[in-house]
């Protein structure tokens, strides 16, 4: 068995099966694409990066067990992975006890810091705050919340409730459904949405339930006008499952969309199309996993080492010209400076960017109440790419 002393090892914790398999497969292949490119450059000190991967199947206990296996039995010190917050929280004590490093390429609820985790997805001030301002400005102040019943949706809704109230908005309903909702769960939730007569639905439903919810709402409203669904997590992977007709008109906030027309984005999409299996979508969270893995590799190359202490010292010095734009890690809180974009999905399933932040947003994972007036002013100045 190779150990971390012999060769640079990277452990991947992304599910190939389970409730979030579609999006985690995109993350896994984003990370693998970065490893391919790093190894084409010569790896680290002439040593190719070796990847170890397991399928946790969306089960938090299996994420924890596989992390322990990688670290104790294989000598892995560097991990990339996890999607749902309860899987990250299952791995956190493992990496903290062993003083290893987890790169987490996923949006999350904020209010967390670990010296052993690099947060590569947006915190609430990088997605929820601009989205709230956009929705109130463009759709109205009456909102219904619906989410999957676990940590991330409940905490994200807590933040969004503060944001709406600050600007005079009203939360009409707060609905939670199981991670694997039944037809009855969906029908009951959709009826509550219909009765509320909201201007917009804010969804923190994740995984397979996402496409099922969008389809249920489309079916219930039929040809009648329906409120747009706004999401922090819906991606090209979920749109592929629900279909373009169902997805049309809905709203998403993310640092990156594959529709962005810049040289860096076009190159990333071209590389993904050549490397990804045909059934794996190019998503914002594939880009996040790609960027974090690439940044990790650059830190290894700069350190001329793959010991976690050496790598972490250099990761704060890396600034990456990513497909989304320039990004870097904030040493004060281990979160990433990221771009923010709000898109509406068109009839072909393409994410059409309607607003983007004028520059990368400094991560501030602890602030509950943000000034929506500042975001509204920014939206007046920045109309799109």
N, C-alpha and C positions, 0 to 999 in steps of 0.2 A: 504494500500500500504506500503510495507516495505521500509524503508529509509536506508541511508548509516550508520546511527547510530546503527541500529538494527543488521545488518548482512553485511558481505563483498559483495559488488555488483560489477559486471563487465559487462560493456556494449559492445556488439559486433556489429560492423558496416561492415558486409560482405554481398554482394548481392547473393541472391538465384536465381535471374532472371537477364536478361540483357546481355550486350555484353561481360562482363568478369565473368559471373556466374560460369563457369567451374573452373576457378582458385580460385575465391573467396570462392566457396564451399569447396575447399580443405583447404583454410586458416581457414575458420570457424571451420571445423572439427579438424584441428590441434590445434586450441585454446581450443576447447571443450575437446579434449583428455588430454591436460595439466590440465584443471580444474578437470576432473575426477581423475587424479592422485593426484593432490593436496588435493582434498577432501578425497581420500582414506587414506591420511596421517593425516587426522584430520582437514583439512582446516586451518583456522586462529584462533588461541586461542579457538579451539573447535567449531568454527562456520563454516559451509560449505559455500563455495563461491557460490553465486547465480548469474546466468547468465541471462541478458536481451538481447534479440536479435530482430532485425528488418531486413526487406529486402528493402534496398534502391533502388534496381533495376538498379544500375549503374548511377543514377541521382544525380548530385552534390547537388542540392537543398534538396533532400530527406536525404542525409547524414547529411547535416547541421541541418535539422529539427529534425531528430531522435536523433542527439547528444544533441540538446537543450532539447528535451523531456526527455531523460535519466537524464540529469544534473538537470534541473529545477523541473521536476515532480516526479522523482524517487530517487533523492539523489545520483546518480552515480557520482563518482569522477575519476574512472579509466576506460578507453576505449581501446579497441584493434580493429583495422580495417583500412579500406580504401585500395584501390588498385591503381586506376588511380590517377595521381597527381592532377587533378582538383577537385577530391573528397577530397583529403587531404587538399588542399588549402581552400575548402569550410568549413571544420571543424576547421581549425586552429584558426580563430578569436573567435570561440565559446569556445574552451578550454582555450585560452589565457584570454578572458574576465572573465571566471569563475574560473580561476586558477586551472583547472583540468588537467588530463594527458591522452594523446593519445599515444599508442604504434602502430607504423606504420611498418608492417612486409613485406616490398615490396622494390625492387630496385627502385631508382629514379634518377633524373637528377642532384642532388647536388645543391650547391649554396643556401642553406637555413639553417636557425637555428631558432628554437623556444624553449624557456625554458620549454614549455608544451608538447613537442613531443619527444619521444624516437624513433630514426630511426633504425629499426632492419634489413633493407635490405641494400645491398651494394650501396655505393656512386661510382662515376665514377672511382676513383683511385683503387677501389677494383674489378671492372669488365671491364670497357671500356679500361683502360690502358693495363692490361695484354692481353685482347682479341686482341687489335690492334697489339701488338708485335707478338702474336702467328699467326695471319692471314698473316701479312707481311712476317714473317719468313717461313711459311709453304705453302702459297697459292699464294702470289704475291702482288704487290703494287697498282693494279687497282681495285677500289671498286665502287659499286653503293649503295646508301642509299635508303631505302624505309621504310616509317613509317606511322602510323596512324596520322591523322591530329589533334593533340592537344599538350599540353605543353611538356610532357615527351619525345616523339620522336624528336621534334624539338630541344630541349635543348641537348638531348643525341647526336644527330647528330652534333650539334655545337662542342661538346667536341671531338667526334671521328674525325671530320674534322681536328682539330688542331693536333691530334695524328698522323693521316696519313701524313699530310703535314710535320710535324717535321721529319719524317723518309723518306721523298722523295716520298711518295705515292701520288696517284692522285684520287680524287673523280670525277667520270665521270658523274654521275647523282644524283639528290636528288629529290625523288618522294614521294608525300604524297597522301594517299587514305582515304576516310571517315572511321569512326569507324564501320559503317555498309556498306561495299563496295558492289556495284552492280557487276554483271558479266561484264558489260562494263568498270567499274572502274578498275577491275582486269585485263581484257584483254589489256586495254591501258597501264597499268603499266608494265605488263609482256613484251609487245612489246618494250617498252623503255629499259627494262633490256636486252633483246635479242640483240637489236641494239648496246648497249654499249660495248658488248663483254668484260665484266669485269672478273677479276680473282675470285672475291667473291662478294656476296650480303650481306650487313649489314642491317638486318631487325629490326625495332622497331615497327612493326605491333603488336597489342595486341588484345586479345579477340577472338571472332569468326572469325575475318578476318585473323587470323594466319593460321589456317588449310586451309582456302579458298585460300590464297595466295600460300602456298606450293603446294597445289593440282594444281592450275592454272599453276605454273611454271613447275611442273612435266609433265602435259599434253602437254604444249607448246613445251617442248624439246623432249618429247617422248624418243626414244632410244639414242638420241644424248647426248654427254657429256654436263652436265649443271654445272654452278658454284655453289659451296656450299653456303647455306644461313647460316649466323652467327647471333646469337641473344643473347640478354641479358635476355630475358623473356620466350622464348619457353620452355615448360615443358612437363612432362609426360601427363598432361591433354590435351594439344594440340596434342601430338603424338597420343593419343587414338582417337582423332577426325579425324586426317588426314590419319592414317594407317601407318604401319611400312615401307612399300615399298616407300611411298612418303617421309617419314622422313629420310630414310637411307642416310648417308653421310653428313648430316648437322651438324652444330657446335653450341654449347651453352656454355656460361660461367655463373656460379652460385656458391654460397658457398657450395651447397649440391646437391647430386643426390641420389636417392633411391638405386642405384646400388653399392654404396660405401660398401666395404666389411670390416667393422670393428665391434667390439662387440656392440658399441653404436648405430651404424646405423642399424645393424641387429635387435637389440631390438626395435628400433623405428619403423622399417618396420613391425615387428611382431605385435606390439601394434596397429599400424594403420590398418593392415589387419583385426584385430579383431574388431576394433571400427568403421572404416569408412564404409559408405554404399558402395555397390559393384560398383556403378557408380562414385565414388569419387576417384581421383588419388592421390597418394603420390607424392608431388612435393617439390621443394626447398622452395616455399613460404608457403606451409603447415608446413614445418619444421621451418621456420622463425616465423610464428604465434604461433606454439607450444613453441618455445624457449622463445619468448617474454612474453607469458602468464605464462610460468613456472618461468621465472625470476621475473615477477611481483608478483607472489605468494610467491616466496622465500623472496622477499623484504618485503611483508606483514607479513610473518611469523617472519622474523628477527626484524621488527619494533614492532611486537605484536599489529598491528594497520592497519586499511585500510584507514586512513586519508591520502590525497594525499601528504601533506608535509612530513609526516613520511615515507611513502613508497618511495618517490623520494629520500630522504636522504639516504636510504638503497640500492636503486637499483644500485648505482655506486659501491657499495661494493660487488656486486654479480659477481662471475665468474662461468659460467655454462659449464659443460662438455656435450656439445650438441652433437646431432648425427653428425654434421659436424666437431666437434672438439671443443676445448675450446674457448669460446667467452665471451666478457664483453663490457660494455658501457664506452665510453670515456667521462669523465665529462666535458672536455673543449668544446665539440660541440654536445653532446647528440647522437652521432652516435656510431655504434657498431664495435668493432674489429672482423673481420670476415675472414674466409678462402676464397680462390679463387680457383676454379677448372674449367678447360676447357675440355669438352667432345665432342666426335663425336658419333652420333647415329648410331647403327648398324642395320642390316637387321631384327632383332627381336624387334626393338624399344628400346633397352637398351642403356643408356648413358654410353659409355666407356670413362673413364677419361684418357686423354692424358697428362695433366699437372696439377699440383697443386702447390700453393704457399708453400714455405718451412715452413712458420709459418703464424699465423693470420696477416692480413694487418691492420695497423692503419688507421682509417678513416680520409680522408683529402678531405672534400666535396667542397673546394673552389679552388683547384689548377686546372687550365685549361690545362697547358702543362706539361706532365710528360716525364721523360727520358726513351724512349723506349729501349735504350741500356741496362739499368739496368734490365728491364724485360727480354730481350733476354738472358742476362747472366744467369739470374735465371732459364730460361727455359732449358739452357744447363745443369744445375746442377740437375734439378728435373724432372725426366721423368714420374712420376706417383706415385700412392699410393703404 
